[in-house]
Amino acid sequence: MDAAVWISILVALLLLAVGVYVLLLATSVVVEPGTLALLLKRGKATSRALNPGRHFMQPWRKAMMQVYPSRELALVAGGEATGDPRVDATEAPLRVHLGDKTFAQVSYTVRCRLDITKLKFVHEQFGPEGIWSALRDTTRRSLIAEVGTSDVSIDDVFGDGFAALEKRLATALGAALADIGFELSMFNLREIDLGETGEVIQATLRAAVELEREQALAPVRQARLENDASMNELLDDVDADVMLRYRQIEALSQILERWGGDRPIPSAISAPLTAAAPSTSTASTTSAPDAVDAESEAEVGNDLQ
């Protein structure tokens, strides 16, 4: 064989390879990462759903693709829109009534993904624009129905009952989402706000703790009174205004110890500390301001507590 024949064979093989490559490109589709594709034939959904990657089809078959997300979808109720790309949708807390008729606002996070085996059902029922509405409505309906059962009460909001309730809601929600073509990845029951009922519970708990504190401080206060009585006997010659000033500074120092540092020092505290001590000659004229200062200190102490 001469060189011309070899060149002709190589050119023919090259043309054949190019033709096969073009044919493969014409009969294949590429599904981008993070998406799923449902094949449509004459506008109707088929049972073939494609994962990310290149897929080959029959050359004579003309089909279209409808793209859906394959990544995990995140729905946050009771959160603020922060621009976090990991959060797809946010909404207000869910308002519910527990089984014992207690009102509550539930904040939660739902993470799920589309079930590729049910993608045809999702397309026919909701379409690409309706998957978020379906996810939101199904989640709300499932949670409201579950927390409204007669065996769910305010006791389930605290302690071990909270973890059991979260697991129970996740099980019910997983079953509800599976019916509409979603796979539940994670359900996080972040908070249950009981509103005014919760405030009453916290006030009752605080009252019990404050009672214990008063009982614990009773010996300290008694010892302080006894110490003051003994000091008065030793300091009969000391001016009463000076002693009052000393007690004032001591009380203000105790208030500052309880001050968290998250706000400016109130003027009712800083002004008496920087003011000059009253003299004996002006004691009678400063009795009223002293009473005002004492009242201001009491108010500041209550605010800081």
FIMI-484473 format. One record per residue (C-alpha): residue in three letters; residue number from 0; chain; x, y, z. Coordinates in nm, 2 decimals, padded with zeros to 4 digits. Example, Ala and Ser with C-alpha at 12.3 -4.5 7.8 and 13.67 -1.06 7.14 Angstrom:
@type: ALA	seq: 0	mol: A	c1: 01.23	c2: -00.45	c3: 00.78
@type: SER	seq: 1	mol: A	c1: 01.37	c2: -00.11	c3: 00.71
***
This chain:
@type: MET	seq: 0	mol: A	c1: 00.00	c2: 00.00	c3: 00.00
@type: ASP	seq: 1	mol: A	c1: 00.13	c2: 00.34	c3: -00.09
@type: ALA	seq: 2	mol: A	c1: 00.12	c2: 00.65	c3: 00.13
@type: ALA	seq: 3	mol: A	c1: -00.19	c2: 00.79	c3: -00.04
@type: VAL	seq: 4	mol: A	c1: -00.39	c2: 00.48	c3: 00.06
@type: TRP	seq: 5	mol: A	c1: -00.28	c2: 00.51	c3: 00.42
@type: ILE	seq: 6	mol: A	c1: -00.36	c2: 00.88	c3: 00.43
@type: SER	seq: 7	mol: A	c1: -00.71	c2: 00.81	c3: 00.29
@type: ILE	seq: 8	mol: A	c1: -00.77	c2: 00.54	c3: 00.56
@type: LEU	seq: 9	mol: A	c1: -00.66	c2: 00.77	c3: 00.84
@type: VAL	seq: 10	mol: A	c1: -00.88	c2: 01.05	c3: 00.71
@type: ALA	seq: 11	mol: A	c1: -01.18	c2: 00.82	c3: 00.69
@type: LEU	seq: 12	mol: A	c1: -01.12	c2: 00.70	c3: 01.05
@type: LEU	seq: 13	mol: A	c1: -01.08	c2: 01.05	c3: 01.17
@type: LEU	seq: 14	mol: A	c1: -01.41	c2: 01.15	c3: 01.00
@type: LEU	seq: 15	mol: A	c1: -01.58	c2: 00.85	c3: 01.14
@type: ALA	seq: 16	mol: A	c1: -01.46	c2: 00.93	c3: 01.49
@type: VAL	seq: 17	mol: A	c1: -01.58	c2: 01.29	c3: 01.45
@type: GLY	seq: 18	mol: A	c1: -01.91	c2: 01.17	c3: 01.33
@type: VAL	seq: 19	mol: A	c1: -01.95	c2: 00.93	c3: 01.63
@type: TYR	seq: 20	mol: A	c1: -01.86	c2: 01.21	c3: 01.87
@type: VAL	seq: 21	mol: A	c1: -02.11	c2: 01.45	c3: 01.71
@type: LEU	seq: 22	mol: A	c1: -02.37	c2: 01.18	c3: 01.72
@type: LEU	seq: 23	mol: A	c1: -02.31	c2: 01.11	c3: 02.09
@type: LEU	seq: 24	mol: A	c1: -02.33	c2: 01.48	c3: 02.17
@type: ALA	seq: 25	mol: A	c1: -02.65	c2: 01.50	c3: 01.98
@type: THR	seq: 26	mol: A	c1: -02.80	c2: 01.21	c3: 02.16
@type: SER	seq: 27	mol: A	c1: -02.69	c2: 01.29	c3: 02.51
@type: VAL	seq: 28	mol: A	c1: -02.79	c2: 01.54	c3: 02.78
@type: VAL	seq: 29	mol: A	c1: -02.59	c2: 01.68	c3: 03.07
@type: VAL	seq: 30	mol: A	c1: -02.74	c2: 01.73	c3: 03.41
@type: GLU	seq: 31	mol: A	c1: -02.56	c2: 02.00	c3: 03.60
@type: PRO	seq: 32	mol: A	c1: -02.43	c2: 01.93	c3: 03.96
@type: GLY	seq: 33	mol: A	c1: -02.69	c2: 02.01	c3: 04.23
@type: THR	seq: 34	mol: A	c1: -02.98	c2: 01.94	c3: 04.00
@type: LEU	seq: 35	mol: A	c1: -03.21	c2: 01.66	c3: 03.89
@type: ALA	seq: 36	mol: A	c1: -03.37	c2: 01.63	c3: 03.55
@type: LEU	seq: 37	mol: A	c1: -03.71	c2: 01.48	c3: 03.46
@type: LEU	seq: 38	mol: A	c1: -03.75	c2: 01.38	c3: 03.10
@type: LEU	seq: 39	mol: A	c1: -04.06	c2: 01.51	c3: 02.93
@type: LYS	seq: 40	mol: A	c1: -04.21	c2: 01.36	c3: 02.61
@type: ARG	seq: 41	mol: A	c1: -04.46	c2: 01.58	c3: 02.43
@type: GLY	seq: 42	mol: A	c1: -04.49	c2: 01.79	c3: 02.74
@type: LYS	seq: 43	mol: A	c1: -04.58	c2: 01.50	c3: 02.96
@type: ALA	seq: 44	mol: A	c1: -04.36	c2: 01.37	c3: 03.24
@type: THR	seq: 45	mol: A	c1: -04.20	c2: 01.03	c3: 03.19
@type: SER	seq: 46	mol: A	c1: -04.08	c2: 00.79	c3: 03.46
@type: ARG	seq: 47	mol: A	c1: -03.72	c2: 00.86	c3: 03.39
@type: ALA	seq: 48	mol: A	c1: -03.54	c2: 01.09	c3: 03.63
@type: LEU	seq: 49	mol: A	c1: -03.17	c2: 01.17	c3: 03.58
@type: ASN	seq: 50	mol: A	c1: -02.90	c2: 01.23	c3: 03.84
@type: PRO	seq: 51	mol: A	c1: -02.62	c2: 01.49	c3: 03.77
@type: GLY	seq: 52	mol: A	c1: -02.39	c2: 01.39	c3: 03.49
@type: ARG	seq: 53	mol: A	c1: -02.41	c2: 01.30	c3: 03.12
@type: HIS	seq: 54	mol: A	c1: -02.68	c2: 01.07	c3: 03.00
@type: PHE	seq: 55	mol: A	c1: -02.74	c2: 00.91	c3: 02.66
@type: MET	seq: 56	mol: A	c1: -03.07	c2: 00.88	c3: 02.49
@type: GLN	seq: 57	mol: A	c1: -03.20	c2: 00.71	c3: 02.18
@type: PRO	seq: 58	mol: A	c1: -03.11	c2: 00.91	c3: 01.87
@type: TRP	seq: 59	mol: A	c1: -03.47	c2: 00.92	c3: 01.73
@type: ARG	seq: 60	mol: A	c1: -03.63	c2: 01.01	c3: 02.06
@type: LYS	seq: 61	mol: A	c1: -03.70	c2: 01.38	c3: 02.11
@type: ALA	seq: 62	mol: A	c1: -03.74	c2: 01.48	c3: 02.48
@type: MET	seq: 63	mol: A	c1: -03.72	c2: 01.78	c3: 02.70
@type: MET	seq: 64	mol: A	c1: -03.59	c2: 01.81	c3: 03.05
@type: GLN	seq: 65	mol: A	c1: -03.74	c2: 01.98	c3: 03.36
@type: VAL	seq: 66	mol: A	c1: -03.48	c2: 02.06	c3: 03.62
@type: TYR	seq: 67	mol: A	c1: -03.52	c2: 02.03	c3: 03.99
@type: PRO	seq: 68	mol: A	c1: -03.28	c2: 02.08	c3: 04.28
@type: SER	seq: 69	mol: A	c1: -03.10	c2: 01.77	c3: 04.40
@type: ARG	seq: 70	mol: A	c1: -02.92	c2: 01.94	c3: 04.70
@type: GLU	seq: 71	mol: A	c1: -03.06	c2: 01.96	c3: 05.05
@type: LEU	seq: 72	mol: A	c1: -03.34	c2: 02.22	c3: 05.09
@type: ALA	seq: 73	mol: A	c1: -03.36	c2: 02.42	c3: 05.41
@type: LEU	seq: 74	mol: A	c1: -03.67	c2: 02.58	c3: 05.56
@type: VAL	seq: 75	mol: A	c1: -03.63	c2: 02.79	c3: 05.88
@type: ALA	seq: 76	mol: A	c1: -03.94	c2: 02.90	c3: 06.08
@type: GLY	seq: 77	mol: A	c1: -03.87	c2: 03.17	c3: 06.34
@type: GLY	seq: 78	mol: A	c1: -03.55	c2: 03.29	c3: 06.19
@type: GLU	seq: 79	mol: A	c1: -03.43	c2: 03.61	c3: 06.02
@type: ALA	seq: 80	mol: A	c1: -03.32	c2: 03.63	c3: 05.66
@type: THR	seq: 81	mol: A	c1: -02.95	c2: 03.66	c3: 05.69
@type: GLY	seq: 82	mol: A	c1: -02.84	c2: 03.59	c3: 05.33
@type: ASP	seq: 83	mol: A	c1: -02.70	c2: 03.25	c3: 05.43
@type: PRO	seq: 84	mol: A	c1: -02.69	c2: 03.04	c3: 05.11
@type: ARG	seq: 85	mol: A	c1: -02.75	c2: 02.73	c3: 05.32
@type: VAL	seq: 86	mol: A	c1: -03.10	c2: 02.86	c3: 05.41
@type: ASP	seq: 87	mol: A	c1: -03.34	c2: 02.87	c3: 05.12
@type: ALA	seq: 88	mol: A	c1: -03.66	c2: 03.00	c3: 05.29
@type: THR	seq: 89	mol: A	c1: -03.75	c2: 03.17	c3: 05.62
@type: GLU	seq: 90	mol: A	c1: -04.09	c2: 03.23	c3: 05.77
@type: ALA	seq: 91	mol: A	c1: -04.26	c2: 03.34	c3: 06.10
@type: PRO	seq: 92	mol: A	c1: -04.28	c2: 03.10	c3: 06.39
@type: LEU	seq: 93	mol: A	c1: -04.57	c2: 02.85	c3: 06.37
@type: ARG	seq: 94	mol: A	c1: -04.86	c2: 02.95	c3: 06.60
@type: VAL	seq: 95	mol: A	c1: -05.02	c2: 02.64	c3: 06.75
@type: HIS	seq: 96	mol: A	c1: -05.23	c2: 02.52	c3: 07.05
@type: LEU	seq: 97	mol: A	c1: -05.10	c2: 02.22	c3: 07.24
@type: GLY	seq: 98	mol: A	c1: -05.32	c2: 01.93	c3: 07.34
@type: ASP	seq: 99	mol: A	c1: -05.40	c2: 02.10	c3: 07.68
@type: LYS	seq: 100	mol: A	c1: -05.51	c2: 02.42	c3: 07.49
@type: THR	seq: 101	mol: A	c1: -05.19	c2: 02.61	c3: 07.58
@type: PHE	seq: 102	mol: A	c1: -05.09	c2: 02.86	c3: 07.31
@type: ALA	seq: 103	mol: A	c1: -04.74	c2: 02.84	c3: 07.17
@type: GLN	seq: 104	mol: A	c1: -04.52	c2: 02.97	c3: 06.89
@type: VAL	seq: 105	mol: A	c1: -04.29	c2: 02.70	c3: 06.75
@type: SER	seq: 106	mol: A	c1: -03.95	c2: 02.78	c3: 06.58
@type: TYR	seq: 107	mol: A	c1: -03.79	c2: 02.50	c3: 06.39
@type: THR	seq: 108	mol: A	c1: -03.56	c2: 02.40	c3: 06.10
@type: VAL	seq: 109	mol: A	c1: -03.64	c2: 02.15	c3: 05.83
@type: ARG	seq: 110	mol: A	c1: -03.38	c2: 02.01	c3: 05.59
@type: CYS	seq: 111	mol: A	c1: -03.49	c2: 01.77	c3: 05.32
@type: ARG	seq: 112	mol: A	c1: -03.43	c2: 01.67	c3: 04.96
@type: LEU	seq: 113	mol: A	c1: -03.65	c2: 01.55	c3: 04.67
@type: ASP	seq: 114	mol: A	c1: -03.69	c2: 01.18	c3: 04.63
@type: ILE	seq: 115	mol: A	c1: -03.58	c2: 01.10	c3: 04.28
@type: THR	seq: 116	mol: A	c1: -03.80	c2: 00.79	c3: 04.26
@type: LYS	seq: 117	mol: A	c1: -04.10	c2: 01.02	c3: 04.31
@type: LEU	seq: 118	mol: A	c1: -03.99	c2: 01.31	c3: 04.09
@type: LYS	seq: 119	mol: A	c1: -04.27	c2: 01.24	c3: 03.83
@type: PHE	seq: 120	mol: A	c1: -04.53	c2: 01.26	c3: 04.11
@type: VAL	seq: 121	mol: A	c1: -04.38	c2: 01.59	c3: 04.24
@type: HIS	seq: 122	mol: A	c1: -04.38	c2: 01.73	c3: 03.88
@type: GLU	seq: 123	mol: A	c1: -04.74	c2: 01.64	c3: 03.82
@type: GLN	seq: 124	mol: A	c1: -04.87	c2: 01.76	c3: 04.16
@type: PHE	seq: 125	mol: A	c1: -04.66	c2: 02.07	c3: 04.23
@type: GLY	seq: 126	mol: A	c1: -04.42	c2: 02.15	c3: 03.94
@type: PRO	seq: 127	mol: A	c1: -04.09	c2: 02.33	c3: 04.00
@type: GLU	seq: 128	mol: A	c1: -04.26	c2: 02.65	c3: 04.12
@type: GLY	seq: 129	mol: A	c1: -04.47	c2: 02.47	c3: 04.38
@type: ILE	seq: 130	mol: A	c1: -04.23	c2: 02.26	c3: 04.57
@type: TRP	seq: 131	mol: A	c1: -04.17	c2: 02.53	c3: 04.84
@type: SER	seq: 132	mol: A	c1: -04.54	c2: 02.58	c3: 04.89
@type: ALA	seq: 133	mol: A	c1: -04.59	c2: 02.21	c3: 04.92
@type: LEU	seq: 134	mol: A	c1: -04.30	c2: 02.18	c3: 05.17
@type: ARG	seq: 135	mol: A	c1: -04.42	c2: 02.47	c3: 05.38
@type: ASP	seq: 136	mol: A	c1: -04.79	c2: 02.37	c3: 05.39
@type: THR	seq: 137	mol: A	c1: -04.72	c2: 02.00	c3: 05.46
@type: THR	seq: 138	mol: A	c1: -04.48	c2: 02.09	c3: 05.74
@type: ARG	seq: 139	mol: A	c1: -04.73	c2: 02.32	c3: 05.90
@type: ARG	seq: 140	mol: A	c1: -05.02	c2: 02.08	c3: 05.87
@type: SER	seq: 141	mol: A	c1: -04.81	c2: 01.79	c3: 06.02
@type: LEU	seq: 142	mol: A	c1: -04.68	c2: 01.99	c3: 06.31
@type: ILE	seq: 143	mol: A	c1: -05.01	c2: 02.14	c3: 06.40
@type: ALA	seq: 144	mol: A	c1: -05.19	c2: 01.81	c3: 06.40
@type: GLU	seq: 145	mol: A	c1: -04.92	c2: 01.64	c3: 06.60
@type: VAL	seq: 146	mol: A	c1: -04.88	c2: 01.90	c3: 06.88
@type: GLY	seq: 147	mol: A	c1: -05.26	c2: 01.93	c3: 06.90
@type: THR	seq: 148	mol: A	c1: -05.31	c2: 01.57	c3: 07.01
@type: SER	seq: 149	mol: A	c1: -05.45	c2: 01.52	c3: 07.36
@type: ASP	seq: 150	mol: A	c1: -05.14	c2: 01.37	c3: 07.51
@type: VAL	seq: 151	mol: A	c1: -04.92	c2: 01.67	c3: 07.43
@type: SER	seq: 152	mol: A	c1: -04.91	c2: 01.92	c3: 07.72
@type: ILE	seq: 153	mol: A	c1: -04.71	c2: 02.20	c3: 07.86
@type: ASP	seq: 154	mol: A	c1: -04.49	c2: 01.95	c3: 08.04
@type: ASP	seq: 155	mol: A	c1: -04.35	c2: 01.83	c3: 07.70
@type: VAL	seq: 156	mol: A	c1: -04.19	c2: 02.17	c3: 07.65
@type: PHE	seq: 157	mol: A	c1: -03.93	c2: 02.12	c3: 07.93
@type: GLY	seq: 158	mol: A	c1: -03.67	c2: 01.86	c3: 08.01
@type: ASP	seq: 159	mol: A	c1: -03.68	c2: 01.51	c3: 07.87
@type: GLY	seq: 160	mol: A	c1: -04.03	c2: 01.58	c3: 07.73
@type: PHE	seq: 161	mol: A	c1: -03.88	c2: 01.83	c3: 07.49
@type: ALA	seq: 162	mol: A	c1: -03.64	c2: 01.58	c3: 07.33
@type: ALA	seq: 163	mol: A	c1: -03.92	c2: 01.32	c3: 07.31
@type: LEU	seq: 164	mol: A	c1: -04.15	c2: 01.57	c3: 07.15
@type: GLU	seq: 165	mol: A	c1: -03.89	c2: 01.67	c3: 06.89
@type: LYS	seq: 166	mol: A	c1: -03.84	c2: 01.31	c3: 06.80
@type: ARG	seq: 167	mol: A	c1: -04.21	c2: 01.25	c3: 06.77
@type: LEU	seq: 168	mol: A	c1: -04.26	c2: 01.55	c3: 06.55
@type: ALA	seq: 169	mol: A	c1: -03.97	c2: 01.45	c3: 06.33
@type: THR	seq: 170	mol: A	c1: -04.12	c2: 01.10	c3: 06.28
@type: ALA	seq: 171	mol: A	c1: -04.46	c2: 01.24	c3: 06.19
@type: LEU	seq: 172	mol: A	c1: -04.31	c2: 01.50	c3: 05.96
@type: GLY	seq: 173	mol: A	c1: -04.09	c2: 01.25	c3: 05.78
@type: ALA	seq: 174	mol: A	c1: -04.39	c2: 01.03	c3: 05.70
@type: ALA	seq: 175	mol: A	c1: -04.59	c2: 01.34	c3: 05.58
@type: LEU	seq: 176	mol: A	c1: -04.31	c2: 01.46	c3: 05.35
@type: ALA	seq: 177	mol: A	c1: -04.25	c2: 01.11	c3: 05.21
@type: ASP	seq: 178	mol: A	c1: -04.61	c2: 01.11	c3: 05.09
@type: ILE	seq: 179	mol: A	c1: -04.54	c2: 01.41	c3: 04.87
@type: GLY	seq: 180	mol: A	c1: -04.20	c2: 01.31	c3: 04.74
@type: PHE	seq: 181	mol: A	c1: -03.95	c2: 01.45	c3: 04.99
@type: GLU	seq: 182	mol: A	c1: -03.69	c2: 01.28	c3: 05.21
@type: LEU	seq: 183	mol: A	c1: -03.65	c2: 01.44	c3: 05.55
@type: SER	seq: 184	mol: A	c1: -03.28	c2: 01.48	c3: 05.64
@type: MET	seq: 185	mol: A	c1: -03.31	c2: 01.67	c3: 05.97
@type: PHE	seq: 186	mol: A	c1: -03.57	c2: 01.83	c3: 06.19
@type: ASN	seq: 187	mol: A	c1: -03.46	c2: 02.06	c3: 06.46
@type: LEU	seq: 188	mol: A	c1: -03.72	c2: 02.19	c3: 06.72
@type: ARG	seq: 189	mol: A	c1: -03.53	c2: 02.51	c3: 06.82
@type: GLU	seq: 190	mol: A	c1: -03.77	c2: 02.68	c3: 07.05
@type: ILE	seq: 191	mol: A	c1: -04.13	c2: 02.67	c3: 07.18
@type: ASP	seq: 192	mol: A	c1: -04.24	c2: 03.01	c3: 07.31
@type: LEU	seq: 193	mol: A	c1: -04.53	c2: 02.98	c3: 07.55
@type: GLY	seq: 194	mol: A	c1: -04.60	c2: 03.36	c3: 07.55
@type: GLU	seq: 195	mol: A	c1: -04.77	c2: 03.48	c3: 07.87
@type: THR	seq: 196	mol: A	c1: -04.80	c2: 03.13	c3: 08.01
@type: GLY	seq: 197	mol: A	c1: -04.42	c2: 03.10	c3: 07.98
@type: GLU	seq: 198	mol: A	c1: -04.38	c2: 03.44	c3: 08.16
@type: VAL	seq: 199	mol: A	c1: -04.59	c2: 03.31	c3: 08.45
@type: ILE	seq: 200	mol: A	c1: -04.38	c2: 03.00	c3: 08.48
@type: GLN	seq: 201	mol: A	c1: -04.06	c2: 03.19	c3: 08.48
@type: ALA	seq: 202	mol: A	c1: -04.20	c2: 03.44	c3: 08.73
@type: THR	seq: 203	mol: A	c1: -04.29	c2: 03.15	c3: 08.96
@type: LEU	seq: 204	mol: A	c1: -03.95	c2: 03.00	c3: 08.93
@type: ARG	seq: 205	mol: A	c1: -03.78	c2: 03.33	c3: 09.00
@type: ALA	seq: 206	mol: A	c1: -04.00	c2: 03.38	c3: 09.31
@type: ALA	seq: 207	mol: A	c1: -03.89	c2: 03.05	c3: 09.45
@type: VAL	seq: 208	mol: A	c1: -03.52	c2: 03.13	c3: 09.38
@type: GLU	seq: 209	mol: A	c1: -03.55	c2: 03.48	c3: 09.53
@type: LEU	seq: 210	mol: A	c1: -03.71	c2: 03.33	c3: 09.84
@type: GLU	seq: 211	mol: A	c1: -03.42	c2: 03.09	c3: 09.88
@type: ARG	seq: 212	mol: A	c1: -03.18	c2: 03.39	c3: 09.83
@type: GLU	seq: 213	mol: A	c1: -03.35	c2: 03.59	c3: 10.10
@type: GLN	seq: 214	mol: A	c1: -03.34	c2: 03.31	c3: 10.34
@type: ALA	seq: 215	mol: A	c1: -02.97	c2: 03.25	c3: 10.27
@type: LEU	seq: 216	mol: A	c1: -02.89	c2: 03.63	c3: 10.31
@type: ALA	seq: 217	mol: A	c1: -03.08	c2: 03.66	c3: 10.64
@type: PRO	seq: 218	mol: A	c1: -02.79	c2: 03.56	c3: 10.86
@type: VAL	seq: 219	mol: A	c1: -02.56	c2: 03.80	c3: 10.67
@type: ARG	seq: 220	mol: A	c1: -02.80	c2: 04.09	c3: 10.72
@type: GLN	seq: 221	mol: A	c1: -02.84	c2: 04.01	c3: 11.09
@type: ALA	seq: 222	mol: A	c1: -02.46	c2: 04.01	c3: 11.13
@type: ARG	seq: 223	mol: A	c1: -02.44	c2: 04.34	c3: 10.95
@type: LEU	seq: 224	mol: A	c1: -02.69	c2: 04.50	c3: 11.18
@type: GLU	seq: 225	mol: A	c1: -02.51	c2: 04.37	c3: 11.48
@type: ASN	seq: 226	mol: A	c1: -02.18	c2: 04.50	c3: 11.34
@type: ASP	seq: 227	mol: A	c1: -02.34	c2: 04.84	c3: 11.27
@type: ALA	seq: 228	mol: A	c1: -02.47	c2: 04.86	c3: 11.63
@type: SER	seq: 229	mol: A	c1: -02.12	c2: 04.79	c3: 11.76
@type: MET	seq: 230	mol: A	c1: -01.96	c2: 05.04	c3: 11.53
@type: ASN	seq: 231	mol: A	c1: -02.20	c2: 05.31	c3: 11.64
@type: GLU	seq: 232	mol: A	c1: -02.10	c2: 05.25	c3: 12.00
@type: LEU	seq: 233	mol: A	c1: -01.73	c2: 05.29	c3: 11.90
@type: LEU	seq: 234	mol: A	c1: -01.78	c2: 05.59	c3: 11.67
@type: ASP	seq: 235	mol: A	c1: -02.00	c2: 05.81	c3: 11.89
@type: ASP	seq: 236	mol: A	c1: -01.78	c2: 06.11	c3: 11.81
@type: VAL	seq: 237	mol: A	c1: -01.79	c2: 06.06	c3: 11.43
@type: ASP	seq: 238	mol: A	c1: -02.03	c2: 06.29	c3: 11.24
@type: ALA	seq: 239	mol: A	c1: -02.35	c2: 06.12	c3: 11.13
@type: ASP	seq: 240	mol: A	c1: -02.33	c2: 06.27	c3: 10.78
@type: VAL	seq: 241	mol: A	c1: -01.99	c2: 06.11	c3: 10.73
@type: MET	seq: 242	mol: A	c1: -02.13	c2: 05.77	c3: 10.84
@type: LEU	seq: 243	mol: A	c1: -02.43	c2: 05.82	c3: 10.60
@type: ARG	seq: 244	mol: A	c1: -02.19	c2: 05.90	c3: 10.32
@type: TYR	seq: 245	mol: A	c1: -01.99	c2: 05.58	c3: 10.40
@type: ARG	seq: 246	mol: A	c1: -02.30	c2: 05.37	c3: 10.39
@type: GLN	seq: 247	mol: A	c1: -02.40	c2: 05.53	c3: 10.06
@type: ILE	seq: 248	mol: A	c1: -02.08	c2: 05.45	c3: 09.89
@type: GLU	seq: 249	mol: A	c1: -02.10	c2: 05.09	c3: 10.03
@type: ALA	seq: 250	mol: A	c1: -02.45	c2: 05.05	c3: 09.89
@type: LEU	seq: 251	mol: A	c1: -02.35	c2: 05.19	c3: 09.55
@type: SER	seq: 252	mol: A	c1: -02.05	c2: 04.95	c3: 09.53
@type: GLN	seq: 253	mol: A	c1: -02.28	c2: 04.66	c3: 09.58
@type: ILE	seq: 254	mol: A	c1: -02.50	c2: 04.79	c3: 09.30
@type: LEU	seq: 255	mol: A	c1: -02.20	c2: 04.82	c3: 09.07
@type: GLU	seq: 256	mol: A	c1: -02.11	c2: 04.46	c3: 09.14
@type: ARG	seq: 257	mol: A	c1: -02.44	c2: 04.35	c3: 09.00
@type: TRP	seq: 258	mol: A	c1: -02.41	c2: 04.58	c3: 08.70
@type: GLY	seq: 259	mol: A	c1: -02.33	c2: 04.37	c3: 08.40
@type: GLY	seq: 260	mol: A	c1: -02.13	c2: 04.63	c3: 08.21
@type: ASP	seq: 261	mol: A	c1: -02.36	c2: 04.61	c3: 07.90
@type: ARG	seq: 262	mol: A	c1: -02.48	c2: 04.97	c3: 07.94
@type: PRO	seq: 263	mol: A	c1: -02.35	c2: 05.31	c3: 08.06
@type: ILE	seq: 264	mol: A	c1: -02.33	c2: 05.37	c3: 08.43
@type: PRO	seq: 265	mol: A	c1: -02.66	c2: 05.55	c3: 08.54
@type: SER	seq: 266	mol: A	c1: -02.61	c2: 05.91	c3: 08.66
@type: ALA	seq: 267	mol: A	c1: -02.79	c2: 05.82	c3: 08.98
@type: ILE	seq: 268	mol: A	c1: -02.48	c2: 05.61	c3: 09.06
@type: SER	seq: 269	mol: A	c1: -02.20	c2: 05.82	c3: 08.92
@type: ALA	seq: 270	mol: A	c1: -02.32	c2: 06.16	c3: 09.04
@type: PRO	seq: 271	mol: A	c1: -02.32	c2: 06.07	c3: 09.42
@type: LEU	seq: 272	mol: A	c1: -01.98	c2: 05.91	c3: 09.39
@type: THR	seq: 273	mol: A	c1: -01.82	c2: 06.23	c3: 09.24
@type: ALA	seq: 274	mol: A	c1: -02.01	c2: 06.48	c3: 09.46
@type: ALA	seq: 275	mol: A	c1: -01.84	c2: 06.62	c3: 09.77
@type: ALA	seq: 276	mol: A	c1: -01.93	c2: 06.49	c3: 10.11
@type: PRO	seq: 277	mol: A	c1: -02.18	c2: 06.71	c3: 10.30
@type: SER	seq: 278	mol: A	c1: -02.04	c2: 06.92	c3: 10.58
@type: THR	seq: 279	mol: A	c1: -02.19	c2: 06.95	c3: 10.93
@type: SER	seq: 280	mol: A	c1: -02.30	c2: 07.31	c3: 10.87
@type: THR	seq: 281	mol: A	c1: -02.51	c2: 07.21	c3: 10.57
@type: ALA	seq: 282	mol: A	c1: -02.65	c2: 06.89	c3: 10.71
@type: SER	seq: 283	mol: A	c1: -02.99	c2: 07.04	c3: 10.78
@type: THR	seq: 284	mol: A	c1: -03.02	c2: 07.18	c3: 10.43
@type: THR	seq: 285	mol: A	c1: -02.92	c2: 06.86	c3: 10.25
@type: SER	seq: 286	mol: A	c1: -03.16	c2: 06.63	c3: 10.42
@type: ALA	seq: 287	mol: A	c1: -03.41	c2: 06.64	c3: 10.13
@type: PRO	seq: 288	mol: A	c1: -03.15	c2: 06.57	c3: 09.85
@type: ASP	seq: 289	mol: A	c1: -03.01	c2: 06.28	c3: 10.06
@type: ALA	seq: 290	mol: A	c1: -03.36	c2: 06.14	c3: 10.06
@type: VAL	seq: 291	mol: A	c1: -03.38	c2: 06.18	c3: 09.69
@type: ASP	seq: 292	mol: A	c1: -03.04	c2: 06.02	c3: 09.64
@type: ALA	seq: 293	mol: A	c1: -03.15	c2: 05.72	c3: 09.85
@type: GLU	seq: 294	mol: A	c1: -03.47	c2: 05.69	c3: 09.65
@type: SER	seq: 295	mol: A	c1: -03.27	c2: 05.70	c3: 09.32
@type: GLU	seq: 296	mol: A	c1: -03.03	c2: 05.44	c3: 09.45
@type: ALA	seq: 297	mol: A	c1: -03.32	c2: 05.21	c3: 09.53
@type: GLU	seq: 298	mol: A	c1: -03.47	c2: 05.25	c3: 09.18
@type: VAL	seq: 299	mol: A	c1: -03.13	c2: 05.19	c3: 09.01
@type: GLY	seq: 300	mol: A	c1: -03.08	c2: 04.88	c3: 09.23
@type: ASN	seq: 301	mol: A	c1: -03.42	c2: 04.75	c3: 09.12
@type: ASP	seq: 302	mol: A	c1: -03.34	c2: 04.82	c3: 08.75
@type: LEU	seq: 303	mol: A	c1: -03.00	c2: 04.64	c3: 08.77
@type: GLN	seq: 304	mol: A	c1: -03.15	c2: 04.34	c3: 08.94
***
